[in-house]
Amino acid sequence: MTRPSTAAFAVRPVLSVALLAGAVLTALSGRYGYHRDELYFMVAGRHLSWGYVDQPPLTPFIARVSTAIFGDTVMGLRVFSTLSTVATIMVVALIAREFGSARRGQVLAAICTAVSGFVLAVGHLVSTATYDVLAWMLIALFAVKLLRTGDGRWWLALGVTAGIALENKYLVVLPVGALLVSLLIVGPRSVLRSWWLVVGVAVAGLLALPNVVWQFQHDWPQLTVASGISADDGTENRIMFVPLQILQLSPFLVPVWVAGFRRIWRQLPWARSVALAYPVLCVIVLATGGKAYYALPLLLVLVAAGCEPTLRWIDQHRRAALAALPLAAVSSAVFTLPVLPASATDLVIPVNKEQGEQIGWPDFAASVASAWQTIPEAERSHATLLTGNYGEAGALARYGSAHGLPAPYSPHMSFWEWATPPNTNTGPVLLVEQERTLGFESHFRDCAQVGTITNIVANDADGTALVLCSGPTEPWSALWPRLRRYY
């Protein structure tokens, strides 16, 4: 089978597009505030380990390094996220090059990636998805190189990338698995008969081993978390899968990735397994009730493939093209970046709830402090501040000390492991509950609501109940195991 050669890489224009996107992300990085997950990562970074209840160790480690180098601020925390996005844009352009795009096609691939809502959203924040999308694009690049050249040594590069990515998020097994299934269906199966595949799998396993051992030693808590999320959100995820695929990437890019799928299938038979991997992955995600964004990165591969036919369309419809890309950029920015006034983010939260999760945490801590002040001063030394979830605990860990609050405890996710209230804390307990739960409150005596969090946007913290109880019903050492929550 004839494999195409590749054009020179358009380094300067592609890098210019990537750096412009990075400059926009940097300029806006501190405009709202920390996301609830970022507050959690910062605490996790102070408890470095080979694993956590809900994730491998890489993202908390990067969060700690970033704040140590660039400062303990929102902007300092997000520097590596911005750099990861710059790299992602470059890699998608390289994928377009592998599909036969010359200078213009590579630049268009970079622009399409830079105006993608999904890429901007994960690039703006510190999240496991931020580094996951870069890993997926590198895996796709090496897979396309493998198929184009037939050189089995690319399995080693793919294995190294997958192994490192497994220390960030287990979802990386999805694109690799989808690609292997697609290779079995449409070929070329010859690449599966290489000893380099065995080497790549072995390297990936060795790199992932420290976290796998940690999970084994702790009874696989991440599987418990994943099954709980699927049970809670699986139906909604399936209903919203297609609409969110379109909205989160960008409706303006739909013709590009559709053209990319058609082009691969009709004109690039050596790469058909790459195109088929996307629908295979969609089936897997739908069957397991996963979130829509789990399959989104592979759409960027189809976008890269669709740039050549899109260029031909642009040459014939310049006016429409000149309007489409700016509209894609503006709409993506509005829904994923902090360009609106904070009080106006309710307009975009239905599509991207993560916008709202960056707003109101300093005020949240101040409200909790006001409730804490209702505890008589003589009783505060043996009182307990207990939050219902990791976001609340992370916010109070970051902002609470400025308001005279003690370190918070939480039975949620890895917070449960990091600290247990001492048995000497026999006094009042201030519960910070996203929603009042009688089963949770039954572990404490004489509970009464003393405050409510009122945020300027309808995020998860809005309406949080502040409930003051006279004390735990039994010693914390006996109570703590029963309070543990994985999701």
N, C-alpha and C positions, 0 to 999 in steps of 0.2 A: 504494500500500500504506500502510495506517495505521500510523504509528509512535507508540508510547506517550510520554507526557510523563514527567518524573521528579519524584520527591518531593524535599523538602528533605534535605540531607545531615545526618545525625545526628552532628555534629562531636564534641560532648562525650562521649557514651557510646562512640563508636568510638575516639576518641583515648584515653579511659580504658583501654579494652581493650589498645590498642597500647602505651601507656606501662607498663601492668602487665607485659606480656610483656617489654618492654625492661628493666624493673627486675629481673625474674627472670634474664634473660640477663646483666645487669651483675653481679648478686650471685654468679653461678656462673662468671663468665668466667675467673677466675684459679685455679680449684680444682685442675685437673690440671696443665696446662702447655701449652707450644707444641705445635701439630701439626707434623708433618714438613714439610707444604707451607708453613706459616707461616714456618718457619725459612728455607726457600728464598726466599719472597717478601721477607723482610727483607734477605737478601743481594742479591737482584735490585734492591731499592729503592736500594741503594747503588751500583748500576751502571745508572742510569736510561738508558733507550734507547727508541726508537720500536717496539722489538720484541724478543722473546726466542725462543729455539728452540721453546719449547712453548706460548707464549701471547703475546697482545698486552700493552701496557704498563700498562693502567689499574690492575689490582690491586696490582702492586708499587709503583706511584706512591702509591696510597692507603695502603699499609702504611707507606711512608716518612713521609708527611704525618701519619698517625695517631700514630706513635711520636714524631715531632718535637713534636707539640702536647701529647699526653697522657702521654708517658713511654715509655721503652724497657722496657716490661713486658708481660706477657701481657694484662692488663686494658687497658693503654694501646693496644696493637695492635688490640684488638677493638672499640673504641668505634664506629667507622664501620660495622662489621658490625651492631652492635646498632641503630644509627640506621637502617640500610637495612632491617632487619626491621620496625621500627616503621612505616616508610613503606610497606612491602609490605602490612602488615595494613590500613593506611588505604586503599590503592589497591584491594584486593580488595573492601572495603566499598563503594567508589565504583563498582566493576563491578556489584555487586549492585544498587546504585541505578539504574544504566543498564538493568538487566533488570526494573525496576519495583518493587523492594523499597523499602518505607518504612522508618521508624525501626527497628522490630523486626528486619526482615530484614537490614538493614545491620549491625546489632549482631551478629546471629547469624553473618553472614559473617565479621566481624572475629574472633569467638570461634573459629569453625572454623579459620580461618587460624592463629590464635595457638596452638591445640592440635595443629596438624599437625606430625607428626614431621619431615617434610622441611624445613619453614620453621624450626623450632627448630634443627635440625641445621646448616643453612647459616648461620643467624643467630648461632650460638654461636662459629663459627670465621671466620677470614679465608680466603676462597676465591674463585675466579672465579665459582663458582655463587652465592655470597652476593649479588653485585651483578647477576648474570645473572637471578635470579628476579625482582628488582625491575624490571629492564628488560622482561622478558617480561610482567609484570603491567601495566606502563605501555603497552606495545604492545597488549595485549589491551583495555585501557580505551579507547585511541584508536580501535582497530578497531571496538569495539562502538558507540562514539559515531558513527563514520563510517556504520555500517550503520543505526543508529537514526535519524539525522538526514538521511542522504544528502548531507551537506555535505563535499565533496571536500577542503576545507582541512585536515581531520584527517589526510590523507596526509602533510602537512608535519610535523605533530607526531610521527607515526609514523616518518617518515624520520629526524628529528633523534634520536629515541630509539634507533632501530636503529643509526644511525651511531656514536653514543657507545658503545653496547653492543658494537659490533664492535671497539672498542679495548679491550674486556675479554675477549671470548670469541666465537669465530666461530659458536658454536651458535645465536646469535640468528637466523641465516638460516633455521633449521628452522621456527620458528613462523610467520615471515613467508611462507616458501615453502608451508607447509601451508595457511595462510589463502588464499593466491592460488589454489592448486589447488582448494580447497573452493569459492571464489567462482566458478571456472569450471564446477564441477559443479552447484552448487545456487543460485548467484546470491546476491544481486542483481548481475548483471554490469554494471549501469549505473555502479557506483562505479569500475569499471575504465576507463571512458571519460572520465575526468577528467584534465585537464592537471596537476592537483595531484599525481597519482600520479607523473608524470614528474619534477616538482619534488622530491617526497619521495625518490625513488630517487637523484636527482642529489645532494641534500644528504647522504643516507646515504653515498654513495660518496665525497664530498669529506671527510667526517669520518673515514671509515675509511682514506683514502688513505695517510696517513703510515705506518701499519703494513703496508699492502699493499706499498708501495714497499720497506720494510725486508725483508719476506719475499721479494720478488722479487730484491733484491740479495743475499740469502743463500740462494738456490736453494730457497725454500719449505720450510724445515725443519719447519714445523708440520704440513704434509701428511705428511711422513715419520713424525713422531711419531704422528699419528692413525692412519695405516695400520698401524704396528707395534702399537699398542694394540688395534686391531680384530683383527689376526691372532692376538695372544696371548690375548685375552679374549672374542672374538666369540661363540664357542659357549656359554660359560658365561653371557654376558650375555643371549643369546636364551632359554636355559633358565629363567633367573631373572627374566625381564622382568615377567611378570604377578605372581608372588608379591611381588617387591620394589615394584612399583607400589602394591600393596595395603598392604604392611607399612610402607613408608617414608612414605606420606602419613598413614595411620592406618586400620586396619580399620573403626573406628567412623564414618569419614566416607564409606565406600563407598555407603551408601544415599543420602547427600546428593548426591554427584556423579552417581549414576545418575538420581536424581530431576531433577537439573539438565539432564542430556542429554535426558531425556524431555520436560521442560517446554519447552525450546527447540524441539525438533523438532515438538511438537504445538501449542504455544500461541504461539510467537514465530517465525513463519516468516521474518521479516526477518533473524534471527540464526542461521539454520541453518548457514551456513558456519562460524560460530564453533564450533558443536558438532561438525561434521564434521571440523574441523581436528585434533581430538584423535586419532581413529582414523587419519587420514591420516598424522599425525606418528608414530604408533606403527608403522605399516607402514614408514616411512622408517628409523626407528631400528632396527627388527628386521632390515631388509634390510642395513643397514650394520654391524650388530653393535655398535651403541652401547650405552651404559650405560642402565639403567632410568630413572635420574633425568632423562635428557635430555627425556623427555616429561612428567614430573611437573608442571611448572608449569601446563600447560594444564588439569590436573585442578582446580586452584584456581579457574579460570574457571567450570568446571561446578559446583563447590561454590557459588560466588556465585549462579549461576542456580538452584540447588536449594534455596536458603534459604526461599523462599516456600512450596513444598509441604511442606518440613520443619517450618515453623512450624505448619501445619495439623495435622501429625501430632503435634507437641509438645503442642498444645492438647488433643488427645484422649488422650495417653499421657504425662502430666506426670511420673509416677514414673520411667518408663523413661528419659525425657529427662534428668531430674535425675541419673540414674546414668551415662548414656552420656557426657556431656560431661566430667565429672570423670575417668571412666575413660580417656577419650581423652587428657586432659591428663597424667594420671599415667603411662600407658603410653608416651606420646611422650617425656616427660621422662626416664624411666628408660633408654630406648634411645638418646637423642640428647644428653642433658645430663649433666654430671659429678655426678650425685646419688648414685651408688653409691660405696662405697670403691674406691679405685683397683685394689686386688687382686681385686675382684669383677667387673671389666669383661669377663672372659672369657665371662660369661653373655650379654652383649649383642653382643660382637664379631661373631658369625655374621651378625647382621642389620645392624649398623653398625660396620664395622671402624675407622672414623675415631675412635671412642672410644679404642681402644688406642693409636693413633698419637700421642696427647698425653701418654703416660706413659713415664717412664724416661730422658729425654734427659740430665739432669744426671749420672745414674749411668752412662749410656753413655759420656759424655765422661771420667768418672773411670776407667772400665775401659780405655779407649783410652790414657789417660795412663799407667796402670800398665804396659801393654805397651810404650809408648814409652820408659819408664825402663829397659827391658832393653837398649836400645841404649847402648853405651859413650858416656860424655859427650863424649869427644874426637871421636866420629863424628857427633854430632847436628847439627853446623853444616852438614854436606853430606848429611844424610839427608832423606827425603821422606815425608810423611804423605799417603797416597792412599786415597780412599774410592770405593766402587763406585757409590753413587747420591747424588742431590742431598739426600735427607733426612739421611743421615749427614754429608755435608759441611756442611749448614746447622747441624746440631747442634754440630759441632766448631767452626764459625765463631762460634757464640754462646757456648758454654761452655768451649771448649778453652783459651783464654788463661789462665783462672783456674787451670788445672792445669799451666801451663807448656808447653802444646802449641804448635807452630808453626801457621801458617795452613794449612788442608787444601787439597789439590788434588783434583779429580774430573773424569773425562772424561765425566760424565753431564750431559745437557741443557745449559743455558747456562753451567754451571760450566766446561765445556771451554773456552769462549771467554774467560772472565774471567781466567784465570791458567794459565800453563804452567810446569812445574818447569824451573828453569834447568839448562843442561848441566853446570854446576859441581856439581850434586847427583849425585855419582857414588857416594855411600855407600848405607847401608841404606835399604830402602823398607818402611814398615809399611803393609800392605794391610788395609783395613777392608772385608770382603766379606760381603754378606748371605748368600750361599752360595759356598762355595769352587768356583772355576771354573778348570779346568786350562788352558783356552785363554787366560784372562786372566793367570794366573800364569806362563805360558810366556814372557812378556816380561821376566821377572825371574829372577835367579839364586838358587839354593839356598834355596828357600822352605820354611818350617816354621811350623806353627800354634803361637802362643805364648799364646793366650787365646781365650775365648768369652764373648760378651755373654749374660748370663742376666737376663732381665727378669721382672718379677712378673706380666706378662700375655703372652699369645701374640700379640704384634704383629709387624710386619715386622722390627723390630730384634732380637727375641728369637732367640738362636742365631747371631748374627752372628759370623763367624770373624775373628780378628785374626792375620794371617799376616805374619811377618817374613822379608824376603828380603835377601840381601847387597847387591843393587844391580840397576839396570836392565841389560838385555842390550845396549843401544845408547844413544846420546845421546837425551835427552828430546825434542829438536827433531825427530828422526826417528821416535821412538816415538809421540809424542802424537797425530798424525793417525790412527794405526791403532787407538788406544784409544777413540776417540770413540764414545759410545753415545747414541742418541736416545730409547730406551725401555727 
